[in-house]
Amino acid sequence: MKWVLKSKHKNEEERTIALELQDEDGTFDANVRWDGCMEIHIRSKTEEDNVLIDTIHTCDLEGLITKLQGLQQACFDHFEEWAKNKS
């Protein structure tokens, strides 16, 4: 997945202090600060065609990725269908 730079925010010294990024299909966008903290927005549609926007706040992206990978593995371990789709 490629991320597109929507906007770059700079301080008085012209240092980049924040980025606004979006994935190519517009499903994800993120506001990322210089200190590693970020807000991630995830857009999805329900079966009734309602648009949902979920927001995740984190200052530990690597930790979040590790937790999500663990969640994915737990799903693979307990649902045959997930394990079949993994390969």
PDB file of N, CA, C and O in Angstrom:
ATOM      1  N   MET A   1       0.846  -1.167   0.000  1.00  0.00           N
ATOM      2  CA  MET A   1       0.000   0.000   0.000  1.00  0.00           C
ATOM      3  C   MET A   1       0.895   1.235   0.000  1.00  0.00           C
ATOM      4  O   MET A   1       1.816   1.350   0.809  1.00  0.00           O
ATOM      5  N   LYS A   2       0.618   2.134  -0.898  1.00  0.00           N
ATOM      6  CA  LYS A   2       1.377   3.370  -0.998  1.00  0.00           C
ATOM      7  C   LYS A   2       0.610   4.498  -0.308  1.00  0.00           C
ATOM      8  O   LYS A   2      -0.607   4.613  -0.455  1.00  0.00           O
ATOM      9  N   TRP A   3       1.328   5.322   0.441  1.00  0.00           N
ATOM     10  CA  TRP A   3       0.743   6.473   1.110  1.00  0.00           C
ATOM     11  C   TRP A   3       1.086   7.741   0.342  1.00  0.00           C
ATOM     12  O   TRP A   3       2.213   7.912  -0.121  1.00  0.00           O
ATOM     13  N   VAL A   4       0.104   8.628   0.211  1.00  0.00           N
ATOM     14  CA  VAL A   4       0.257   9.878  -0.522  1.00  0.00           C
ATOM     15  C   VAL A   4       0.307  11.026   0.487  1.00  0.00           C
ATOM     16  O   VAL A   4      -0.508  11.085   1.408  1.00  0.00           O
ATOM     17  N   LEU A   5       1.256  11.928   0.311  1.00  0.00           N
ATOM     18  CA  LEU A   5       1.382  13.093   1.175  1.00  0.00           C
ATOM     19  C   LEU A   5       0.340  14.126   0.774  1.00  0.00           C
ATOM     20  O   LEU A   5       0.386  14.668  -0.330  1.00  0.00           O
ATOM     21  N   LYS A   6      -0.606  14.399   1.678  1.00  0.00           N
ATOM     22  CA  LYS A   6      -1.635  15.403   1.411  1.00  0.00           C
ATOM     23  C   LYS A   6      -1.160  16.786   1.845  1.00  0.00           C
ATOM     24  O   LYS A   6      -1.458  17.788   1.195  1.00  0.00           O
ATOM     25  N   SER A   7      -0.422  16.831   2.948  1.00  0.00           N
ATOM     26  CA  SER A   7      -0.013  18.120   3.485  1.00  0.00           C
ATOM     27  C   SER A   7       1.156  17.931   4.437  1.00  0.00           C
ATOM     28  O   SER A   7       1.273  16.899   5.098  1.00  0.00           O
ATOM     29  N   LYS A   8       2.022  18.940   4.500  1.00  0.00           N
ATOM     30  CA  LYS A   8       3.168  18.938   5.403  1.00  0.00           C
ATOM     31  C   LYS A   8       3.105  20.225   6.218  1.00  0.00           C
ATOM     32  O   LYS A   8       2.950  21.311   5.659  1.00  0.00           O
ATOM     33  N   HIS A   9       3.224  20.105   7.530  1.00  0.00           N
ATOM     34  CA  HIS A   9       3.166  21.266   8.417  1.00  0.00           C
ATOM     35  C   HIS A   9       4.559  21.540   8.965  1.00  0.00           C
ATOM     36  O   HIS A   9       5.247  20.629   9.424  1.00  0.00           O
ATOM     37  N   LYS A  10       4.966  22.804   8.913  1.00  0.00           N
ATOM     38  CA  LYS A  10       6.297  23.200   9.372  1.00  0.00           C
ATOM     39  C   LYS A  10       6.179  24.233  10.478  1.00  0.00           C
ATOM     40  O   LYS A  10       5.181  24.946  10.577  1.00  0.00           O
ATOM     41  N   ASN A  11       7.219  24.306  11.315  1.00  0.00           N
ATOM     42  CA  ASN A  11       7.246  25.326  12.362  1.00  0.00           C
ATOM     43  C   ASN A  11       8.009  26.558  11.869  1.00  0.00           C
ATOM     44  O   ASN A  11       8.369  26.648  10.695  1.00  0.00           O
ATOM     45  N   GLU A  12       8.250  27.494  12.774  1.00  0.00           N
ATOM     46  CA  GLU A  12       8.922  28.746  12.391  1.00  0.00           C
ATOM     47  C   GLU A  12      10.324  28.512  11.840  1.00  0.00           C
ATOM     48  O   GLU A  12      10.806  29.286  11.013  1.00  0.00           O
ATOM     49  N   GLU A  13      10.979  27.444  12.297  1.00  0.00           N
ATOM     50  CA  GLU A  13      12.330  27.110  11.811  1.00  0.00           C
ATOM     51  C   GLU A  13      12.298  26.272  10.535  1.00  0.00           C
ATOM     52  O   GLU A  13      13.336  25.795  10.076  1.00  0.00           O
ATOM     53  N   GLU A  14      11.107  26.094   9.962  1.00  0.00           N
ATOM     54  CA  GLU A  14      10.914  25.323   8.730  1.00  0.00           C
ATOM     55  C   GLU A  14      11.166  23.822   8.918  1.00  0.00           C
ATOM     56  O   GLU A  14      11.404  23.108   7.944  1.00  0.00           O
ATOM     57  N   ARG A  15      11.114  23.344  10.164  1.00  0.00           N
ATOM     58  CA  ARG A  15      11.213  21.903  10.415  1.00  0.00           C
ATOM     59  C   ARG A  15       9.837  21.285  10.264  1.00  0.00           C
ATOM     60  O   ARG A  15       8.842  21.863  10.701  1.00  0.00           O
ATOM     61  N   THR A  16       9.774  20.129   9.656  1.00  0.00           N
ATOM     62  CA  THR A  16       8.498  19.422   9.515  1.00  0.00           C
ATOM     63  C   THR A  16       8.066  18.928  10.890  1.00  0.00           C
ATOM     64  O   THR A  16       8.809  18.228  11.577  1.00  0.00           O
ATOM     65  N   ILE A  17       6.849  19.308  11.278  1.00  0.00           N
ATOM     66  CA  ILE A  17       6.329  18.903  12.587  1.00  0.00           C
ATOM     67  C   ILE A  17       5.113  17.981  12.480  1.00  0.00           C
ATOM     68  O   ILE A  17       4.727  17.348  13.463  1.00  0.00           O
ATOM     69  N   ALA A  18       4.510  17.903  11.296  1.00  0.00           N
ATOM     70  CA  ALA A  18       3.353  17.020  11.125  1.00  0.00           C
ATOM     71  C   ALA A  18       3.127  16.731   9.643  1.00  0.00           C
ATOM     72  O   ALA A  18       3.453  17.538   8.773  1.00  0.00           O
ATOM     73  N   LEU A  19       2.562  15.562   9.391  1.00  0.00           N
ATOM     74  CA  LEU A  19       2.214  15.155   8.033  1.00  0.00           C
ATOM     75  C   LEU A  19       0.760  14.703   8.014  1.00  0.00           C
ATOM     76  O   LEU A  19       0.261  14.122   8.977  1.00  0.00           O
ATOM     77  N   GLU A  20       0.099  14.980   6.910  1.00  0.00           N
ATOM     78  CA  GLU A  20      -1.219  14.408   6.646  1.00  0.00           C
ATOM     79  C   GLU A  20      -1.041  13.476   5.461  1.00  0.00           C
ATOM     80  O   GLU A  20      -0.677  13.904   4.366  1.00  0.00           O
ATOM     81  N   LEU A  21      -1.305  12.192   5.695  1.00  0.00           N
ATOM     82  CA  LEU A  21      -1.087  11.155   4.690  1.00  0.00           C
ATOM     83  C   LEU A  21      -2.398  10.425   4.411  1.00  0.00           C
ATOM     84  O   LEU A  21      -3.291  10.369   5.257  1.00  0.00           O
ATOM     85  N   GLN A  22      -2.493   9.865   3.195  1.00  0.00           N
ATOM     86  CA  GLN A  22      -3.684   9.095   2.822  1.00  0.00           C
ATOM     87  C   GLN A  22      -3.251   7.960   1.915  1.00  0.00           C
ATOM     88  O   GLN A  22      -2.352   8.121   1.090  1.00  0.00           O
ATOM     89  N   ASP A  23      -3.901   6.792   2.074  1.00  0.00           N
ATOM     90  CA  ASP A  23      -3.595   5.702   1.154  1.00  0.00           C
ATOM     91  C   ASP A  23      -4.236   5.984  -0.199  1.00  0.00           C
ATOM     92  O   ASP A  23      -5.080   6.872  -0.329  1.00  0.00           O
ATOM     93  N   GLU A  24      -3.827   5.224  -1.196  1.00  0.00           N
ATOM     94  CA  GLU A  24      -4.239   5.506  -2.581  1.00  0.00           C
ATOM     95  C   GLU A  24      -5.747   5.451  -2.805  1.00  0.00           C
ATOM     96  O   GLU A  24      -6.279   6.208  -3.616  1.00  0.00           O
ATOM     97  N   ASP A  25      -6.442   4.556  -2.091  1.00  0.00           N
ATOM     98  CA  ASP A  25      -7.886   4.443  -2.349  1.00  0.00           C
ATOM     99  C   ASP A  25      -8.737   5.256  -1.366  1.00  0.00           C
ATOM    100  O   ASP A  25      -9.965   5.217  -1.438  1.00  0.00           O
ATOM    101  N   GLY A  26      -8.098   5.989  -0.455  1.00  0.00           N
ATOM    102  CA  GLY A  26      -8.835   6.856   0.458  1.00  0.00           C
ATOM    103  C   GLY A  26      -9.484   6.156   1.635  1.00  0.00           C
ATOM    104  O   GLY A  26     -10.286   6.761   2.347  1.00  0.00           O
ATOM    105  N   THR A  27      -9.154   4.895   1.853  1.00  0.00           N
ATOM    106  CA  THR A  27      -9.723   4.153   2.969  1.00  0.00           C
ATOM    107  C   THR A  27      -9.078   4.558   4.296  1.00  0.00           C
ATOM    108  O   THR A  27      -9.751   4.635   5.324  1.00  0.00           O
ATOM    109  N   PHE A  28      -7.782   4.813   4.264  1.00  0.00           N
ATOM    110  CA  PHE A  28      -7.030   5.198   5.459  1.00  0.00           C
ATOM    111  C   PHE A  28      -6.464   6.597   5.272  1.00  0.00           C
ATOM    112  O   PHE A  28      -6.053   6.967   4.173  1.00  0.00           O
ATOM    113  N   ASP A  29      -6.446   7.371   6.351  1.00  0.00           N
ATOM    114  CA  ASP A  29      -5.630   8.576   6.363  1.00  0.00           C
ATOM    115  C   ASP A  29      -5.041   8.712   7.758  1.00  0.00           C
ATOM    116  O   ASP A  29      -5.564   8.153   8.722  1.00  0.00           O
ATOM    117  N   ALA A  30      -3.953   9.458   7.855  1.00  0.00           N
ATOM    118  CA  ALA A  30      -3.261   9.592   9.131  1.00  0.00           C
ATOM    119  C   ALA A  30      -2.708  10.996   9.284  1.00  0.00           C
ATOM    120  O   ALA A  30      -2.191  11.591   8.338  1.00  0.00           O
ATOM    121  N   ASN A  31      -2.830  11.508  10.491  1.00  0.00           N
ATOM    122  CA  ASN A  31      -2.189  12.751  10.882  1.00  0.00           C
ATOM    123  C   ASN A  31      -1.048  12.355  11.812  1.00  0.00           C
ATOM    124  O   ASN A  31      -1.283  11.880  12.923  1.00  0.00           O
ATOM    125  N   VAL A  32       0.186  12.551  11.357  1.00  0.00           N
ATOM    126  CA  VAL A  32       1.365  12.069  12.072  1.00  0.00           C
ATOM    127  C   VAL A  32       2.177  13.256  12.568  1.00  0.00           C
ATOM    128  O   VAL A  32       2.497  14.163  11.799  1.00  0.00           O
ATOM    129  N   ARG A  33       2.508  13.249  13.853  1.00  0.00           N
ATOM    130  CA  ARG A  33       3.306  14.314  14.441  1.00  0.00           C
ATOM    131  C   ARG A  33       4.777  13.934  14.488  1.00  0.00           C
ATOM    132  O   ARG A  33       5.133  12.761  14.380  1.00  0.00           O
ATOM    133  N   TRP A  34       5.611  14.923  14.648  1.00  0.00           N
ATOM    134  CA  TRP A  34       7.060  14.751  14.686  1.00  0.00           C
ATOM    135  C   TRP A  34       7.497  13.810  15.801  1.00  0.00           C
ATOM    136  O   TRP A  34       8.529  13.151  15.673  1.00  0.00           O
ATOM    137  N   ASP A  35       6.731  13.729  16.904  1.00  0.00           N
ATOM    138  CA  ASP A  35       7.129  12.914  18.052  1.00  0.00           C
ATOM    139  C   ASP A  35       6.685  11.459  17.943  1.00  0.00           C
ATOM    140  O   ASP A  35       6.886  10.683  18.877  1.00  0.00           O
ATOM    141  N   GLY A  36       6.080  11.078  16.807  1.00  0.00           N
ATOM    142  CA  GLY A  36       5.651   9.696  16.596  1.00  0.00           C
ATOM    143  C   GLY A  36       4.205   9.431  16.960  1.00  0.00           C
ATOM    144  O   GLY A  36       3.683   8.355  16.667  1.00  0.00           O
ATOM    145  N   CYS A  37       3.544  10.394  17.594  1.00  0.00           N
ATOM    146  CA  CYS A  37       2.130  10.218  17.908  1.00  0.00           C
ATOM    147  C   CYS A  37       1.301  10.467  16.651  1.00  0.00           C
ATOM    148  O   CYS A  37       1.679  11.267  15.795  1.00  0.00           O
ATOM    149  N   MET A  38       0.191   9.786  16.551  1.00  0.00           N
ATOM    150  CA  MET A  38      -0.622   9.917  15.340  1.00  0.00           C
ATOM    151  C   MET A  38      -2.069   9.564  15.604  1.00  0.00           C
ATOM    152  O   MET A  38      -2.425   8.915  16.588  1.00  0.00           O
ATOM    153  N   GLU A  39      -2.881  10.025  14.673  1.00  0.00           N
ATOM    154  CA  GLU A  39      -4.298   9.707  14.637  1.00  0.00           C
ATOM    155  C   GLU A  39      -4.540   9.066  13.276  1.00  0.00           C
ATOM    156  O   GLU A  39      -4.246   9.658  12.238  1.00  0.00           O
ATOM    157  N   ILE A  40      -5.081   7.848  13.293  1.00  0.00           N
ATOM    158  CA  ILE A  40      -5.330   7.099  12.065  1.00  0.00           C
ATOM    159  C   ILE A  40      -6.840   6.974  11.893  1.00  0.00           C
ATOM    160  O   ILE A  40      -7.540   6.575  12.824  1.00  0.00           O
ATOM    161  N   HIS A  41      -7.346   7.313  10.708  1.00  0.00           N
ATOM    162  CA  HIS A  41      -8.773   7.202  10.411  1.00  0.00           C
ATOM    163  C   HIS A  41      -8.968   6.083   9.388  1.00  0.00           C
ATOM    164  O   HIS A  41      -8.255   6.008   8.387  1.00  0.00           O
ATOM    165  N   ILE A  42      -9.937   5.223   9.655  1.00  0.00           N
ATOM    166  CA  ILE A  42     -10.238   4.092   8.774  1.00  0.00           C
ATOM    167  C   ILE A  42     -11.693   4.200   8.350  1.00  0.00           C
ATOM    168  O   ILE A  42     -12.592   4.195   9.191  1.00  0.00           O
ATOM    169  N   ARG A  43     -11.925   4.299   7.041  1.00  0.00           N
ATOM    170  CA  ARG A  43     -13.283   4.397   6.504  1.00  0.00           C
ATOM    171  C   ARG A  43     -13.749   3.027   6.015  1.00  0.00           C
ATOM    172  O   ARG A  43     -12.997   2.283   5.386  1.00  0.00           O
ATOM    173  N   SER A  44     -15.000   2.717   6.318  1.00  0.00           N
ATOM    174  CA  SER A  44     -15.585   1.463   5.825  1.00  0.00           C
ATOM    175  C   SER A  44     -17.085   1.679   5.649  1.00  0.00           C
ATOM    176  O   SER A  44     -17.649   2.659   6.136  1.00  0.00           O
ATOM    177  N   LYS A  45     -17.718   0.740   4.940  1.00  0.00           N
ATOM    178  CA  LYS A  45     -19.165   0.790   4.733  1.00  0.00           C
ATOM    179  C   LYS A  45     -19.796  -0.442   5.357  1.00  0.00           C
ATOM    180  O   LYS A  45     -19.247  -1.542   5.300  1.00  0.00           O
ATOM    181  N   THR A  46     -20.959  -0.233   5.954  1.00  0.00           N
ATOM    182  CA  THR A  46     -21.704  -1.350   6.527  1.00  0.00           C
ATOM    183  C   THR A  46     -22.520  -2.022   5.417  1.00  0.00           C
ATOM    184  O   THR A  46     -22.571  -1.539   4.286  1.00  0.00           O
ATOM    185  N   GLU A  47     -23.146  -3.130   5.762  1.00  0.00           N
ATOM    186  CA  GLU A  47     -24.010  -3.812   4.796  1.00  0.00           C
ATOM    187  C   GLU A  47     -25.184  -2.938   4.388  1.00  0.00           C
ATOM    188  O   GLU A  47     -25.741  -3.103   3.303  1.00  0.00           O
ATOM    189  N   GLU A  48     -25.564  -1.996   5.271  1.00  0.00           N
ATOM    190  CA  GLU A  48     -26.668  -1.082   4.979  1.00  0.00           C
ATOM    191  C   GLU A  48     -26.182   0.144   4.207  1.00  0.00           C
ATOM    192  O   GLU A  48     -26.949   1.081   3.988  1.00  0.00           O
ATOM    193  N   ASP A  49     -24.928   0.143   3.797  1.00  0.00           N
ATOM    194  CA  ASP A  49     -24.311   1.216   3.016  1.00  0.00           C
ATOM    195  C   ASP A  49     -24.068   2.490   3.834  1.00  0.00           C
ATOM    196  O   ASP A  49     -23.973   3.581   3.271  1.00  0.00           O
ATOM    197  N   ASN A  50     -23.969   2.352   5.154  1.00  0.00           N
ATOM    198  CA  ASN A  50     -23.611   3.479   6.011  1.00  0.00           C
ATOM    199  C   ASN A  50     -22.089   3.592   6.054  1.00  0.00           C
ATOM    200  O   ASN A  50     -21.387   2.582   6.107  1.00  0.00           O
ATOM    201  N   VAL A  51     -21.587   4.814   6.032  1.00  0.00           N
ATOM    202  CA  VAL A  51     -20.146   5.033   6.113  1.00  0.00           C
ATOM    203  C   VAL A  51     -19.743   5.163   7.571  1.00  0.00           C
ATOM    204  O   VAL A  51     -20.317   5.957   8.316  1.00  0.00           O
ATOM    205  N   LEU A  52     -18.752   4.379   7.971  1.00  0.00           N
ATOM    206  CA  LEU A  52     -18.198   4.455   9.320  1.00  0.00           C
ATOM    207  C   LEU A  52     -16.780   4.989   9.235  1.00  0.00           C
ATOM    208  O   LEU A  52     -16.045   4.672   8.300  1.00  0.00           O
ATOM    209  N   ILE A  53     -16.397   5.798  10.207  1.00  0.00           N
ATOM    210  CA  ILE A  53     -15.017   6.258  10.302  1.00  0.00           C
ATOM    211  C   ILE A  53     -14.529   5.944  11.710  1.00  0.00           C
ATOM    212  O   ILE A  53     -14.991   6.532  12.687  1.00  0.00           O
ATOM    213  N   ASP A  54     -13.596   5.016  11.796  1.00  0.00           N
ATOM    214  CA  ASP A  54     -12.992   4.655  13.075  1.00  0.00           C
ATOM    215  C   ASP A  54     -11.683   5.423  13.220  1.00  0.00           C
ATOM    216  O   ASP A  54     -10.978   5.663  12.241  1.00  0.00           O
ATOM    217  N   THR A  55     -11.373   5.802  14.448  1.00  0.00           N
ATOM    218  CA  THR A  55     -10.156   6.547  14.719  1.00  0.00           C
ATOM    219  C   THR A  55      -9.322   5.812  15.750  1.00  0.00           C
ATOM    220  O   THR A  55      -9.831   5.354  16.773  1.00  0.00           O
ATOM    221  N   ILE A  56      -8.039   5.707  15.465  1.00  0.00           N
ATOM    222  CA  ILE A  56      -7.079   5.109  16.390  1.00  0.00           C
ATOM    223  C   ILE A  56      -6.042   6.173  16.722  1.00  0.00           C
ATOM    224  O   ILE A  56      -5.488   6.810  15.825  1.00  0.00           O
ATOM    225  N   HIS A  57      -5.784   6.363  18.000  1.00  0.00           N
ATOM    226  CA  HIS A  57      -4.715   7.251  18.452  1.00  0.00           C
ATOM    227  C   HIS A  57      -3.594   6.375  18.993  1.00  0.00           C
ATOM    228  O   HIS A  57      -3.849   5.456  19.771  1.00  0.00           O
ATOM    229  N   THR A  58      -2.366   6.645  18.593  1.00  0.00           N
ATOM    230  CA  THR A  58      -1.236   5.896  19.131  1.00  0.00           C
ATOM    231  C   THR A  58       0.021   6.755  19.106  1.00  0.00           C
ATOM    232  O   THR A  58       0.187   7.629  18.254  1.00  0.00           O
ATOM    233  N   CYS A  59       0.886   6.485  20.049  1.00  0.00           N
ATOM    234  CA  CYS A  59       2.234   7.067  20.054  1.00  0.00           C
ATOM    235  C   CYS A  59       3.248   5.940  19.938  1.00  0.00           C
ATOM    236  O   CYS A  59       4.447   6.154  20.117  1.00  0.00           O
ATOM    237  N   ASP A  60       2.764   4.732  19.637  1.00  0.00           N
ATOM    238  CA  ASP A  60       3.610   3.550  19.519  1.00  0.00           C
ATOM    239  C   ASP A  60       3.135   2.723  18.323  1.00  0.00           C
ATOM    240  O   ASP A  60       2.498   1.684  18.493  1.00  0.00           O
ATOM    241  N   LEU A  61       3.451   3.192  17.115  1.00  0.00           N
ATOM    242  CA  LEU A  61       3.010   2.504  15.902  1.00  0.00           C
ATOM    243  C   LEU A  61       3.540   1.079  15.847  1.00  0.00           C
ATOM    244  O   LEU A  61       2.803   0.156  15.498  1.00  0.00           O
ATOM    245  N   GLU A  62       4.798   0.893  16.185  1.00  0.00           N
ATOM    246  CA  GLU A  62       5.378  -0.451  16.157  1.00  0.00           C
ATOM    247  C   GLU A  62       4.651  -1.378  17.125  1.00  0.00           C
ATOM    248  O   GLU A  62       4.391  -2.534  16.789  1.00  0.00           O
ATOM    249  N   GLY A  63       4.318  -0.893  18.321  1.00  0.00           N
ATOM    250  CA  GLY A  63       3.577  -1.689  19.293  1.00  0.00           C
ATOM    251  C   GLY A  63       2.180  -2.033  18.789  1.00  0.00           C
ATOM    252  O   GLY A  63       1.704  -3.151  18.987  1.00  0.00           O
ATOM    253  N   LEU A  64       1.520  -1.071  18.136  1.00  0.00           N
ATOM    254  CA  LEU A  64       0.191  -1.309  17.563  1.00  0.00           C
ATOM    255  C   LEU A  64       0.265  -2.384  16.479  1.00  0.00           C
ATOM    256  O   LEU A  64      -0.580  -3.278  16.434  1.00  0.00           O
ATOM    257  N   ILE A  65       1.263  -2.302  15.614  1.00  0.00           N
ATOM    258  CA  ILE A  65       1.431  -3.300  14.553  1.00  0.00           C
ATOM    259  C   ILE A  65       1.651  -4.681  15.167  1.00  0.00           C
ATOM    260  O   ILE A  65       1.073  -5.664  14.702  1.00  0.00           O
ATOM    261  N   THR A  66       2.477  -4.761  16.200  1.00  0.00           N
ATOM    262  CA  THR A  66       2.736  -6.044  16.873  1.00  0.00           C
ATOM    263  C   THR A  66       1.457  -6.611  17.470  1.00  0.00           C
ATOM    264  O   THR A  66       1.186  -7.805  17.339  1.00  0.00           O
ATOM    265  N   LYS A  67       0.655  -5.751  18.135  1.00  0.00           N
ATOM    266  CA  LYS A  67      -0.618  -6.205  18.710  1.00  0.00           C
ATOM    267  C   LYS A  67      -1.567  -6.711  17.621  1.00  0.00           C
ATOM    268  O   LYS A  67      -2.220  -7.740  17.792  1.00  0.00           O
ATOM    269  N   LEU A  68      -1.643  -5.981  16.496  1.00  0.00           N
ATOM    270  CA  LEU A  68      -2.530  -6.387  15.406  1.00  0.00           C
ATOM    271  C   LEU A  68      -2.066  -7.695  14.768  1.00  0.00           C
ATOM    272  O   LEU A  68      -2.891  -8.524  14.384  1.00  0.00           O
ATOM    273  N   GLN A  69      -0.757  -7.882  14.654  1.00  0.00           N
ATOM    274  CA  GLN A  69      -0.247  -9.147  14.125  1.00  0.00           C
ATOM    275  C   GLN A  69      -0.593 -10.300  15.061  1.00  0.00           C
ATOM    276  O   GLN A  69      -0.915 -11.396  14.603  1.00  0.00           O
ATOM    277  N   GLY A  70      -0.528 -10.055  16.377  1.00  0.00           N
ATOM    278  CA  GLY A  70      -0.922 -11.072  17.355  1.00  0.00           C
ATOM    279  C   GLY A  70      -2.403 -11.392  17.251  1.00  0.00           C
ATOM    280  O   GLY A  70      -2.799 -12.554  17.347  1.00  0.00           O
ATOM    281  N   LEU A  71      -3.224 -10.362  17.056  1.00  0.00           N
ATOM    282  CA  LEU A  71      -4.663 -10.560  16.863  1.00  0.00           C
ATOM    283  C   LEU A  71      -4.924 -11.392  15.612  1.00  0.00           C
ATOM    284  O   LEU A  71      -5.742 -12.311  15.627  1.00  0.00           O
ATOM    285  N   GLN A  72      -4.226 -11.065  14.540  1.00  0.00           N
ATOM    286  CA  GLN A  72      -4.374 -11.819  13.299  1.00  0.00           C
ATOM    287  C   GLN A  72      -4.001 -13.287  13.518  1.00  0.00           C
ATOM    288  O   GLN A  72      -4.708 -14.178  13.046  1.00  0.00           O
ATOM    289  N   GLN A  73      -2.914 -13.544  14.219  1.00  0.00           N
ATOM    290  CA  GLN A  73      -2.489 -14.922  14.470  1.00  0.00           C
ATOM    291  C   GLN A  73      -3.521 -15.665  15.310  1.00  0.00           C
ATOM    292  O   GLN A  73      -3.790 -16.839  15.055  1.00  0.00           O
ATOM    293  N   ALA A  74      -4.103 -15.002  16.304  1.00  0.00           N
ATOM    294  CA  ALA A  74      -5.144 -15.641  17.120  1.00  0.00           C
ATOM    295  C   ALA A  74      -6.339 -16.026  16.246  1.00  0.00           C
ATOM    296  O   ALA A  74      -6.935 -17.085  16.440  1.00  0.00           O
ATOM    297  N   CYS A  75      -6.684 -15.172  15.292  1.00  0.00           N
ATOM    298  CA  CYS A  75      -7.780 -15.493  14.369  1.00  0.00           C
ATOM    299  C   CYS A  75      -7.420 -16.684  13.491  1.00  0.00           C
ATOM    300  O   CYS A  75      -8.249 -17.566  13.269  1.00  0.00           O
ATOM    301  N   PHE A  76      -6.179 -16.713  12.987  1.00  0.00           N
ATOM    302  CA  PHE A  76      -5.736 -17.856  12.186  1.00  0.00           C
ATOM    303  C   PHE A  76      -5.814 -19.141  13.007  1.00  0.00           C
ATOM    304  O   PHE A  76      -6.182 -20.196  12.490  1.00  0.00           O
ATOM    305  N   ASP A  77      -5.465 -19.044  14.290  1.00  0.00           N
ATOM    306  CA  ASP A  77      -5.439 -20.222  15.153  1.00  0.00           C
ATOM    307  C   ASP A  77      -6.837 -20.766  15.449  1.00  0.00           C
ATOM    308  O   ASP A  77      -6.999 -21.956  15.716  1.00  0.00           O
ATOM    309  N   HIS A  78      -7.840 -19.898  15.401  1.00  0.00           N
ATOM    310  CA  HIS A  78      -9.179 -20.310  15.835  1.00  0.00           C
ATOM    311  C   HIS A  78     -10.216 -20.400  14.723  1.00  0.00           C
ATOM    312  O   HIS A  78     -11.295 -20.953  14.934  1.00  0.00           O
ATOM    313  N   PHE A  79      -9.911 -19.870  13.550  1.00  0.00           N
ATOM    314  CA  PHE A  79     -10.849 -19.926  12.435  1.00  0.00           C
ATOM    315  C   PHE A  79     -10.168 -20.552  11.231  1.00  0.00           C
ATOM    316  O   PHE A  79      -9.208 -20.000  10.694  1.00  0.00           O
ATOM    317  N   GLU A  80     -10.673 -21.715  10.807  1.00  0.00           N
ATOM    318  CA  GLU A  80     -10.104 -22.397   9.657  1.00  0.00           C
ATOM    319  C   GLU A  80     -10.117 -21.513   8.404  1.00  0.00           C
ATOM    320  O   GLU A  80      -9.165 -21.516   7.624  1.00  0.00           O
ATOM    321  N   GLU A  81     -11.200 -20.762   8.223  1.00  0.00           N
ATOM    322  CA  GLU A  81     -11.337 -19.930   7.033  1.00  0.00           C
ATOM    323  C   GLU A  81     -10.219 -18.894   6.940  1.00  0.00           C
ATOM    324  O   GLU A  81      -9.735 -18.598   5.847  1.00  0.00           O
ATOM    325  N   TRP A  82      -9.807 -18.342   8.087  1.00  0.00           N
ATOM    326  CA  TRP A  82      -8.732 -17.351   8.088  1.00  0.00           C
ATOM    327  C   TRP A  82      -7.419 -18.008   7.673  1.00  0.00           C
ATOM    328  O   TRP A  82      -6.654 -17.451   6.886  1.00  0.00           O
ATOM    329  N   ALA A  83      -7.174 -19.195   8.212  1.00  0.00           N
ATOM    330  CA  ALA A  83      -5.929 -19.902   7.894  1.00  0.00           C
ATOM    331  C   ALA A  83      -5.865 -20.263   6.415  1.00  0.00           C
ATOM    332  O   ALA A  83      -4.797 -20.196   5.807  1.00  0.00           O
ATOM    333  N   LYS A  84      -7.010 -20.650   5.825  1.00  0.00           N
ATOM    334  CA  LYS A  84      -7.047 -20.980   4.406  1.00  0.00           C
ATOM    335  C   LYS A  84      -6.752 -19.761   3.536  1.00  0.00           C
ATOM    336  O   LYS A  84      -6.073 -19.865   2.514  1.00  0.00           O
ATOM    337  N   ASN A  85      -7.269 -18.604   3.953  1.00  0.00           N
ATOM    338  CA  ASN A  85      -7.061 -17.366   3.187  1.00  0.00           C
ATOM    339  C   ASN A  85      -5.661 -16.782   3.382  1.00  0.00           C
ATOM    340  O   ASN A  85      -5.261 -15.882   2.644  1.00  0.00           O
ATOM    341  N   LYS A  86      -4.929 -17.274   4.350  1.00  0.00           N
ATOM    342  CA  LYS A  86      -3.586 -16.775   4.625  1.00  0.00           C
ATOM    343  C   LYS A  86      -2.617 -17.143   3.519  1.00  0.00           C
ATOM    344  O   LYS A  86      -1.725 -16.364   3.185  1.00  0.00           O
ATOM    345  N   SER A  87      -2.787 -18.327   2.948  1.00  0.00           N
ATOM    346  CA  SER A  87      -1.828 -18.798   1.930  1.00  0.00           C
ATOM    347  C   SER A  87      -2.151 -18.336   0.543  1.00  0.00           C
ATOM    348  O   SER A  87      -1.429 -18.660  -0.399  1.00  0.00           O
TER     349      SER A  87
END
